[in-house]
Amino acid sequence: MIVIFDLDGTVWDSIDGIAGSLEHTFESLDLPVPSRAELTANLGPPLQLMLAELGVPDELVDAATLRYRERYVSWGAYQAVVYPGIERLLDDLAADGHRLATATSKGEGPTRQMLEHFGLLERFEVVGAATMDASAITKPAVVDRALEGLGRPAPGECLMVGDRHYDVTGAAEHGIDCAGVTWGYGDATELRDAGAIAVADRPEEVRAVVQEASGN
């Protein structure tokens, strides 16, 4: 089976870097800075949409996007922490014969930067991420990019793993099931309501979900 991972809130905890970069962005544009709780609650959608939902005026979204990216690439990307048990999960899945990929709404540049920094890049056969020109930034679009890189496998050969409803519904647009995880920025209710086929509370539980989904 092909297991496609979301990254923020699934593979690593990146809230400090993302929220800190957002706070810097709002301050630099003399905009009211949302609370940390509000920033956390809005994680998941593409950057431009997230900025708009947090109150950035339409005419400043492009400028805010650039300032956020500058801050994130130079500082925010290095504030993340890989969740305990994730590296073992990835290695166990690979040892079981599963192919691994990512599908994240984070830009491709920062995604590869972070995967390399944390020693995870070589664990993924395909890195599906948002285009830096914003032509493909939604979760369905980045899942599509991952599927393209994987050679267009049948939906039944794939399983998405993610922490937000965006992951569940984005995968579903391609006919792919999603297993939700609760150690990130969503919760079990959100994931089940969105249609997750299973919800894992610990990384080691994901392996069992994959085994069941693949018929092993």
C-alpha positions in Angstrom: 0.0 0.0 0.0 1.0 3.6 -0.5 0.8 5.7 2.6 0.5 9.5 2.0 1.4 11.6 5.0 0.3 15.1 5.9 3.3 16.9 7.7 2.3 19.7 10.0 0.5 18.2 13.0 1.1 14.6 11.7 4.9 14.1 11.2 6.1 17.1 13.2 4.8 19.7 15.6 5.4 23.0 13.8 3.1 25.3 15.7 5.8 27.5 17.2 7.5 28.2 13.9 4.2 28.7 12.0 2.5 30.8 14.7 5.7 32.8 15.3 6.1 33.5 11.6 2.5 34.6 11.4 2.8 36.9 14.4 5.9 38.5 12.8 4.0 38.9 9.6 1.0 40.7 11.2 3.4 42.9 13.3 5.4 43.9 10.2 2.2 45.0 8.4 0.8 46.9 11.4 -2.1 44.5 11.6 -3.7 43.2 14.8 -2.0 40.0 15.9 -4.4 37.1 16.4 -4.1 35.1 19.6 -2.0 32.0 19.6 -5.2 29.9 20.1 -6.8 31.5 17.0 -3.6 30.9 15.0 -3.6 27.2 16.1 -7.2 26.7 15.3 -6.7 28.0 11.7 -3.8 25.7 10.8 -4.4 23.5 7.8 -5.6 25.4 4.8 -3.2 26.9 2.2 -1.2 29.9 3.4 -3.0 32.5 1.4 -6.4 31.3 2.6 -5.2 31.1 6.2 -4.0 34.6 6.1 -7.3 35.9 4.7 -9.3 33.9 7.3 -7.1 35.4 10.0 -8.0 38.9 8.9 -5.4 40.0 6.4 -7.1 42.4 3.9 -7.2 41.1 0.3 -4.9 43.8 -0.9 -2.2 42.7 1.6 -2.4 38.9 1.2 0.4 38.8 -1.4 2.7 41.0 0.7 1.9 39.0 3.8 2.6 35.7 2.0 6.1 37.0 1.1 6.9 38.2 4.6 5.7 35.0 6.1 7.8 32.9 3.8 10.9 34.9 4.4 10.5 34.5 8.2 9.5 30.9 8.0 12.4 29.8 5.7 15.0 31.7 7.8 13.6 30.9 11.3 10.3 29.2 11.5 11.2 25.9 9.7 13.7 25.1 12.4 11.3 25.5 15.3 9.5 22.2 14.5 9.9 19.0 16.5 9.3 15.5 15.0 6.7 13.7 17.1 8.0 10.8 19.1 7.5 7.5 17.4 7.2 9.0 13.9 10.6 7.9 12.6 10.0 4.4 13.8 6.6 4.3 12.2 8.0 5.4 8.8 10.8 2.8 9.1 8.3 0.1 10.1 6.0 0.9 7.2 8.8 0.8 4.8 10.0 -2.5 6.2 6.5 -3.9 5.7 6.8 -3.1 2.0 4.7 0.1 1.9 5.6 3.1 -0.3 5.6 6.4 1.5 4.8 9.9 0.2 3.8 13.3 1.5 0.9 15.6 0.6 1.2 19.0 2.4 -0.2 22.5 1.7 3.2 23.8 2.8 5.3 25.1 -0.1 7.6 22.7 -1.8 10.7 24.7 -0.9 10.2 24.8 2.8 8.9 21.2 2.8 12.1 19.8 1.3 14.1 22.1 3.5 12.5 20.7 6.6 12.5 17.1 5.5 16.2 17.3 4.8 16.9 19.2 8.1 15.2 16.5 10.1 16.7 13.6 8.2 13.4 12.4 6.8 13.7 13.3 3.1 15.0 9.9 1.9 12.2 8.1 3.7 9.6 9.4 1.2 9.5 8.2 -2.4 7.5 11.3 -3.4 7.2 14.7 -1.9 3.8 16.1 -2.7 3.7 19.8 -1.6 2.1 23.1 -2.7 3.6 24.9 -5.7 5.4 28.1 -4.7 3.5 30.0 -7.4 0.2 29.1 -5.8 -1.1 27.2 -8.8 -1.6 24.1 -6.7 -2.1 24.8 -3.0 -5.2 23.1 -1.8 -5.2 19.7 -0.1 -6.9 18.0 -3.1 -4.3 19.7 -5.4 -1.3 18.5 -3.4 -2.7 15.0 -3.1 -3.0 15.1 -6.9 0.7 16.1 -7.1 1.7 13.2 -4.9 -0.4 10.8 -7.0 1.2 12.1 -10.2 4.7 11.5 -8.8 3.6 8.0 -7.7 2.5 7.0 -11.2 -1.3 7.4 -10.7 -2.0 4.4 -8.5 -5.6 3.2 -8.0 -7.3 4.9 -5.0 -7.7 1.6 -3.2 -3.9 1.2 -3.2 -3.5 4.4 -1.1 -4.2 5.6 2.4 -3.9 9.2 3.6 -2.7 10.0 7.2 -3.5 13.4 8.6 -4.6 15.4 11.6 -7.3 17.8 10.2 -10.5 17.5 8.3 -8.7 19.0 5.3 -6.7 15.8 5.0 -9.8 13.6 5.1 -11.8 15.5 2.6 -8.8 16.3 0.3 -8.0 12.6 0.0 -11.7 11.7 -0.5 -11.9 13.9 -3.6 -9.5 11.3 -5.1 -11.4 8.4 -3.7 -8.8 7.8 -1.1 -9.5 6.8 2.5 -7.9 8.7 5.4 -6.7 7.6 8.9 -6.9 10.5 11.3 -4.4 11.2 14.1 -5.1 13.0 17.3 -1.6 14.2 18.4 -1.8 17.2 16.0 -4.1 20.2 15.6 -7.5 18.5 15.2 -9.4 16.1 17.4 -11.2 12.7 17.0 -14.6 14.3 16.6 -13.4 16.6 13.7 -11.8 13.6 12.0 -14.6 11.2 12.4 -17.2 13.8 11.3 -15.1 14.4 8.1 -15.1 10.7 7.3 -11.8 9.2 8.6 -11.9 5.4 8.5 -10.0 5.2 11.8 -8.5 7.5 14.4 -5.1 6.9 16.0 -4.0 8.3 19.3 -0.3 7.2 18.9 2.0 6.7 15.9 2.3 3.0 16.5 -1.5 2.6 16.0 -1.1 3.9 12.4 0.8 0.8 11.5 -2.1 -1.5 12.5 -4.5 0.7 10.5 -2.3 0.4 7.4 -2.1 -3.3 7.8 -5.9 -3.6 8.1 -6.5 -1.3 5.1 -4.0 -3.3 3.0 -5.6 -6.6 3.9 -2.6 -7.9 5.9 
